[in-house]
Amino acid sequence: MATINLTRGEFLKRIADIENSPNQWKYLGSRPALVDFYAPWCGPCKSLLPKLDELAKEYEGKVDIYKVNVESEQQLADEFGIRSIPTLLFIPMEGLPQTRLGAMQKEQLREVFDRMAKS
């Protein structure tokens, strides 16, 4: 399985209904997730994509990996205050999501995914 492209509408159904519950985070997924906010012209974003695709296969059934194109989904990017790309939103099953700015190495991502998959 590769990374999954998300529109704002799909985000509202799969991740969190921030439209009807803007002040309360309630994750809708069935396993931990990562949302990569990216742009197609972004060099660091391009270098991150193959790593995320590989990890999506490796962690299939354990961690869901999504991507949101900030150019086509500007409203969603604005709602999350995305000002720098790539921005990674790590979503555990419980608690609030954590944001990380910039690309990460594959091993760093693997460490986070391992922690998320165990919780």
PyMOL commands that place a pseudoatom at each C-alpha (Angstrom):
pseudoatom trace, name=CA, resn=MET, resi=1, chain=A, elem=C, hetatm=0, pos=[0.000, 0.000, 0.000]
pseudoatom trace, name=CA, resn=ALA, resi=2, chain=A, elem=C, hetatm=0, pos=[1.306, 3.468, -0.867]
pseudoatom trace, name=CA, resn=THR, resi=3, chain=A, elem=C, hetatm=0, pos=[0.608, 6.795, 0.784]
pseudoatom trace, name=CA, resn=ILE, resi=4, chain=A, elem=C, hetatm=0, pos=[-2.977, 8.008, 0.413]
pseudoatom trace, name=CA, resn=ASN, resi=5, chain=A, elem=C, hetatm=0, pos=[-3.830, 11.422, -1.043]
pseudoatom trace, name=CA, resn=LEU, resi=6, chain=A, elem=C, hetatm=0, pos=[-6.376, 13.322, 1.025]
pseudoatom trace, name=CA, resn=THR, resi=7, chain=A, elem=C, hetatm=0, pos=[-8.725, 16.118, 0.090]
pseudoatom trace, name=CA, resn=ARG, resi=8, chain=A, elem=C, hetatm=0, pos=[-10.276, 18.258, 2.803]
pseudoatom trace, name=CA, resn=GLY, resi=9, chain=A, elem=C, hetatm=0, pos=[-13.520, 16.273, 2.507]
pseudoatom trace, name=CA, resn=GLU, resi=10, chain=A, elem=C, hetatm=0, pos=[-11.697, 12.971, 2.963]
pseudoatom trace, name=CA, resn=PHE, resi=11, chain=A, elem=C, hetatm=0, pos=[-9.725, 14.432, 5.875]
pseudoatom trace, name=CA, resn=LEU, resi=12, chain=A, elem=C, hetatm=0, pos=[-13.011, 15.324, 7.595]
pseudoatom trace, name=CA, resn=LYS, resi=13, chain=A, elem=C, hetatm=0, pos=[-14.226, 11.710, 7.193]
pseudoatom trace, name=CA, resn=ARG, resi=14, chain=A, elem=C, hetatm=0, pos=[-11.003, 9.762, 7.859]
pseudoatom trace, name=CA, resn=ILE, resi=15, chain=A, elem=C, hetatm=0, pos=[-8.973, 11.903, 10.247]
pseudoatom trace, name=CA, resn=ALA, resi=16, chain=A, elem=C, hetatm=0, pos=[-11.018, 14.466, 12.186]
pseudoatom trace, name=CA, resn=ASP, resi=17, chain=A, elem=C, hetatm=0, pos=[-14.210, 16.437, 11.607]
pseudoatom trace, name=CA, resn=ILE, resi=18, chain=A, elem=C, hetatm=0, pos=[-12.619, 19.809, 12.292]
pseudoatom trace, name=CA, resn=GLU, resi=19, chain=A, elem=C, hetatm=0, pos=[-15.524, 21.520, 10.556]
pseudoatom trace, name=CA, resn=ASN, resi=20, chain=A, elem=C, hetatm=0, pos=[-18.219, 20.433, 13.031]
pseudoatom trace, name=CA, resn=SER, resi=21, chain=A, elem=C, hetatm=0, pos=[-15.876, 20.155, 16.034]
pseudoatom trace, name=CA, resn=PRO, resi=22, chain=A, elem=C, hetatm=0, pos=[-13.234, 22.859, 15.470]
pseudoatom trace, name=CA, resn=ASN, resi=23, chain=A, elem=C, hetatm=0, pos=[-12.305, 23.173, 19.159]
pseudoatom trace, name=CA, resn=GLN, resi=24, chain=A, elem=C, hetatm=0, pos=[-12.144, 19.497, 20.043]
pseudoatom trace, name=CA, resn=TRP, resi=25, chain=A, elem=C, hetatm=0, pos=[-9.752, 16.962, 18.506]
pseudoatom trace, name=CA, resn=LYS, resi=26, chain=A, elem=C, hetatm=0, pos=[-11.350, 13.555, 17.988]
pseudoatom trace, name=CA, resn=TYR, resi=27, chain=A, elem=C, hetatm=0, pos=[-9.373, 11.208, 15.785]
pseudoatom trace, name=CA, resn=LEU, resi=28, chain=A, elem=C, hetatm=0, pos=[-11.613, 9.098, 13.536]
pseudoatom trace, name=CA, resn=GLY, resi=29, chain=A, elem=C, hetatm=0, pos=[-9.054, 6.554, 12.323]
pseudoatom trace, name=CA, resn=SER, resi=30, chain=A, elem=C, hetatm=0, pos=[-8.671, 2.960, 13.421]
pseudoatom trace, name=CA, resn=ARG, resi=31, chain=A, elem=C, hetatm=0, pos=[-4.855, 3.064, 13.727]
pseudoatom trace, name=CA, resn=PRO, resi=32, chain=A, elem=C, hetatm=0, pos=[-2.189, 5.732, 14.232]
pseudoatom trace, name=CA, resn=ALA, resi=33, chain=A, elem=C, hetatm=0, pos=[-1.496, 7.955, 11.248]
pseudoatom trace, name=CA, resn=LEU, resi=34, chain=A, elem=C, hetatm=0, pos=[0.861, 10.420, 9.653]
pseudoatom trace, name=CA, resn=VAL, resi=35, chain=A, elem=C, hetatm=0, pos=[-0.347, 13.279, 7.466]
pseudoatom trace, name=CA, resn=ASP, resi=36, chain=A, elem=C, hetatm=0, pos=[2.326, 14.825, 5.234]
pseudoatom trace, name=CA, resn=PHE, resi=37, chain=A, elem=C, hetatm=0, pos=[1.472, 18.378, 4.138]
pseudoatom trace, name=CA, resn=TYR, resi=38, chain=A, elem=C, hetatm=0, pos=[3.496, 18.907, 0.952]
pseudoatom trace, name=CA, resn=ALA, resi=39, chain=A, elem=C, hetatm=0, pos=[3.689, 20.713, -2.396]
pseudoatom trace, name=CA, resn=PRO, resi=40, chain=A, elem=C, hetatm=0, pos=[4.698, 19.071, -5.695]
pseudoatom trace, name=CA, resn=TRP, resi=41, chain=A, elem=C, hetatm=0, pos=[7.457, 21.649, -6.364]
pseudoatom trace, name=CA, resn=CYS, resi=42, chain=A, elem=C, hetatm=0, pos=[9.064, 21.303, -2.904]
pseudoatom trace, name=CA, resn=GLY, resi=43, chain=A, elem=C, hetatm=0, pos=[12.495, 19.613, -3.026]
pseudoatom trace, name=CA, resn=PRO, resi=44, chain=A, elem=C, hetatm=0, pos=[12.465, 18.247, 0.552]
pseudoatom trace, name=CA, resn=CYS, resi=45, chain=A, elem=C, hetatm=0, pos=[8.891, 17.030, -0.019]
pseudoatom trace, name=CA, resn=LYS, resi=46, chain=A, elem=C, hetatm=0, pos=[10.000, 15.140, -3.136]
pseudoatom trace, name=CA, resn=SER, resi=47, chain=A, elem=C, hetatm=0, pos=[12.843, 13.471, -1.237]
pseudoatom trace, name=CA, resn=LEU, resi=48, chain=A, elem=C, hetatm=0, pos=[10.469, 12.438, 1.556]
pseudoatom trace, name=CA, resn=LEU, resi=49, chain=A, elem=C, hetatm=0, pos=[7.820, 10.839, -0.667]
pseudoatom trace, name=CA, resn=PRO, resi=50, chain=A, elem=C, hetatm=0, pos=[9.700, 7.614, -1.598]
pseudoatom trace, name=CA, resn=LYS, resi=51, chain=A, elem=C, hetatm=0, pos=[10.524, 7.059, 2.091]
pseudoatom trace, name=CA, resn=LEU, resi=52, chain=A, elem=C, hetatm=0, pos=[6.877, 7.466, 3.025]
pseudoatom trace, name=CA, resn=ASP, resi=53, chain=A, elem=C, hetatm=0, pos=[5.782, 5.113, 0.244]
pseudoatom trace, name=CA, resn=GLU, resi=54, chain=A, elem=C, hetatm=0, pos=[8.229, 2.457, 1.488]
pseudoatom trace, name=CA, resn=LEU, resi=55, chain=A, elem=C, hetatm=0, pos=[7.118, 2.929, 5.093]
pseudoatom trace, name=CA, resn=ALA, resi=56, chain=A, elem=C, hetatm=0, pos=[3.446, 2.750, 4.056]
pseudoatom trace, name=CA, resn=LYS, resi=57, chain=A, elem=C, hetatm=0, pos=[4.119, -0.750, 2.737]
pseudoatom trace, name=CA, resn=GLU, resi=58, chain=A, elem=C, hetatm=0, pos=[6.227, -1.736, 5.746]
pseudoatom trace, name=CA, resn=TYR, resi=59, chain=A, elem=C, hetatm=0, pos=[3.665, -0.479, 8.284]
pseudoatom trace, name=CA, resn=GLU, resi=60, chain=A, elem=C, hetatm=0, pos=[0.538, -1.519, 6.390]
pseudoatom trace, name=CA, resn=GLY, resi=61, chain=A, elem=C, hetatm=0, pos=[-2.165, -2.369, 8.911]
pseudoatom trace, name=CA, resn=LYS, resi=62, chain=A, elem=C, hetatm=0, pos=[-0.225, -0.651, 11.716]
pseudoatom trace, name=CA, resn=VAL, resi=63, chain=A, elem=C, hetatm=0, pos=[0.111, 3.027, 10.701]
pseudoatom trace, name=CA, resn=ASP, resi=64, chain=A, elem=C, hetatm=0, pos=[-1.786, 4.887, 7.976]
pseudoatom trace, name=CA, resn=ILE, resi=65, chain=A, elem=C, hetatm=0, pos=[0.218, 7.390, 5.924]
pseudoatom trace, name=CA, resn=TYR, resi=66, chain=A, elem=C, hetatm=0, pos=[-1.584, 10.220, 4.164]
pseudoatom trace, name=CA, resn=LYS, resi=67, chain=A, elem=C, hetatm=0, pos=[-0.485, 13.248, 2.173]
pseudoatom trace, name=CA, resn=VAL, resi=68, chain=A, elem=C, hetatm=0, pos=[-2.179, 16.586, 1.578]
pseudoatom trace, name=CA, resn=ASN, resi=69, chain=A, elem=C, hetatm=0, pos=[-1.172, 18.842, -1.308]
pseudoatom trace, name=CA, resn=VAL, resi=70, chain=A, elem=C, hetatm=0, pos=[-1.194, 22.328, 0.249]
pseudoatom trace, name=CA, resn=GLU, resi=71, chain=A, elem=C, hetatm=0, pos=[-1.664, 23.963, -3.158]
pseudoatom trace, name=CA, resn=SER, resi=72, chain=A, elem=C, hetatm=0, pos=[-4.901, 22.151, -3.960]
pseudoatom trace, name=CA, resn=GLU, resi=73, chain=A, elem=C, hetatm=0, pos=[-6.066, 21.980, -0.324]
pseudoatom trace, name=CA, resn=GLN, resi=74, chain=A, elem=C, hetatm=0, pos=[-5.276, 25.523, 0.846]
pseudoatom trace, name=CA, resn=GLN, resi=75, chain=A, elem=C, hetatm=0, pos=[-8.213, 25.694, 3.254]
pseudoatom trace, name=CA, resn=LEU, resi=76, chain=A, elem=C, hetatm=0, pos=[-7.059, 22.588, 5.111]
pseudoatom trace, name=CA, resn=ALA, resi=77, chain=A, elem=C, hetatm=0, pos=[-3.472, 23.872, 5.193]
pseudoatom trace, name=CA, resn=ASP, resi=78, chain=A, elem=C, hetatm=0, pos=[-4.729, 27.178, 6.607]
pseudoatom trace, name=CA, resn=GLU, resi=79, chain=A, elem=C, hetatm=0, pos=[-6.839, 25.392, 9.230]
pseudoatom trace, name=CA, resn=PHE, resi=80, chain=A, elem=C, hetatm=0, pos=[-3.685, 23.665, 10.487]
pseudoatom trace, name=CA, resn=GLY, resi=81, chain=A, elem=C, hetatm=0, pos=[-1.523, 26.787, 10.193]
pseudoatom trace, name=CA, resn=ILE, resi=82, chain=A, elem=C, hetatm=0, pos=[0.829, 25.211, 7.672]
pseudoatom trace, name=CA, resn=ARG, resi=83, chain=A, elem=C, hetatm=0, pos=[3.482, 27.811, 6.825]
pseudoatom trace, name=CA, resn=SER, resi=84, chain=A, elem=C, hetatm=0, pos=[6.407, 25.552, 6.017]
pseudoatom trace, name=CA, resn=ILE, resi=85, chain=A, elem=C, hetatm=0, pos=[6.590, 22.341, 4.037]
pseudoatom trace, name=CA, resn=PRO, resi=86, chain=A, elem=C, hetatm=0, pos=[6.936, 19.538, 4.495]
pseudoatom trace, name=CA, resn=THR, resi=87, chain=A, elem=C, hetatm=0, pos=[4.980, 19.583, 7.744]
pseudoatom trace, name=CA, resn=LEU, resi=88, chain=A, elem=C, hetatm=0, pos=[4.327, 16.192, 9.280]
pseudoatom trace, name=CA, resn=LEU, resi=89, chain=A, elem=C, hetatm=0, pos=[1.317, 15.644, 11.533]
pseudoatom trace, name=CA, resn=PHE, resi=90, chain=A, elem=C, hetatm=0, pos=[1.758, 12.516, 13.673]
pseudoatom trace, name=CA, resn=ILE, resi=91, chain=A, elem=C, hetatm=0, pos=[-1.583, 11.276, 15.000]
pseudoatom trace, name=CA, resn=PRO, resi=92, chain=A, elem=C, hetatm=0, pos=[-1.619, 8.777, 17.871]
pseudoatom trace, name=CA, resn=MET, resi=93, chain=A, elem=C, hetatm=0, pos=[-4.738, 6.814, 18.752]
pseudoatom trace, name=CA, resn=GLU, resi=94, chain=A, elem=C, hetatm=0, pos=[-5.125, 8.798, 21.960]
pseudoatom trace, name=CA, resn=GLY, resi=95, chain=A, elem=C, hetatm=0, pos=[-4.110, 12.350, 22.720]
pseudoatom trace, name=CA, resn=LEU, resi=96, chain=A, elem=C, hetatm=0, pos=[-3.355, 15.271, 20.468]
pseudoatom trace, name=CA, resn=PRO, resi=97, chain=A, elem=C, hetatm=0, pos=[-1.426, 15.093, 17.210]
pseudoatom trace, name=CA, resn=GLN, resi=98, chain=A, elem=C, hetatm=0, pos=[2.181, 16.276, 17.136]
pseudoatom trace, name=CA, resn=THR, resi=99, chain=A, elem=C, hetatm=0, pos=[3.647, 18.425, 14.369]
pseudoatom trace, name=CA, resn=ARG, resi=100, chain=A, elem=C, hetatm=0, pos=[7.150, 18.226, 12.956]
pseudoatom trace, name=CA, resn=LEU, resi=101, chain=A, elem=C, hetatm=0, pos=[8.497, 20.711, 10.407]
pseudoatom trace, name=CA, resn=GLY, resi=102, chain=A, elem=C, hetatm=0, pos=[10.839, 19.558, 7.659]
pseudoatom trace, name=CA, resn=ALA, resi=103, chain=A, elem=C, hetatm=0, pos=[11.799, 16.228, 6.194]
pseudoatom trace, name=CA, resn=MET, resi=104, chain=A, elem=C, hetatm=0, pos=[12.895, 13.391, 8.434]
pseudoatom trace, name=CA, resn=GLN, resi=105, chain=A, elem=C, hetatm=0, pos=[15.203, 10.481, 7.814]
pseudoatom trace, name=CA, resn=LYS, resi=106, chain=A, elem=C, hetatm=0, pos=[13.628, 7.073, 7.276]
pseudoatom trace, name=CA, resn=GLU, resi=107, chain=A, elem=C, hetatm=0, pos=[15.038, 5.719, 10.544]
pseudoatom trace, name=CA, resn=GLN, resi=108, chain=A, elem=C, hetatm=0, pos=[13.619, 8.660, 12.495]
pseudoatom trace, name=CA, resn=LEU, resi=109, chain=A, elem=C, hetatm=0, pos=[10.199, 8.034, 10.966]
pseudoatom trace, name=CA, resn=ARG, resi=110, chain=A, elem=C, hetatm=0, pos=[10.478, 4.325, 11.710]
pseudoatom trace, name=CA, resn=GLU, resi=111, chain=A, elem=C, hetatm=0, pos=[11.194, 5.083, 15.392]
pseudoatom trace, name=CA, resn=VAL, resi=112, chain=A, elem=C, hetatm=0, pos=[8.105, 7.294, 15.656]
pseudoatom trace, name=CA, resn=PHE, resi=113, chain=A, elem=C, hetatm=0, pos=[5.949, 4.731, 13.831]
pseudoatom trace, name=CA, resn=ASP, resi=114, chain=A, elem=C, hetatm=0, pos=[7.168, 1.951, 16.129]
pseudoatom trace, name=CA, resn=ARG, resi=115, chain=A, elem=C, hetatm=0, pos=[6.177, 3.986, 19.199]
pseudoatom trace, name=CA, resn=MET, resi=116, chain=A, elem=C, hetatm=0, pos=[2.816, 4.892, 17.662]
pseudoatom trace, name=CA, resn=ALA, resi=117, chain=A, elem=C, hetatm=0, pos=[2.066, 1.298, 16.619]
pseudoatom trace, name=CA, resn=LYS, resi=118, chain=A, elem=C, hetatm=0, pos=[2.695, 0.037, 20.166]
pseudoatom trace, name=CA, resn=SER, resi=119, chain=A, elem=C, hetatm=0, pos=[0.342, 2.514, 21.821]
for i in range(1, 119): cmd.bond("trace and resi %d" % i, "trace and resi %d" % (i + 1))
show_as sticks, trace
zoom trace
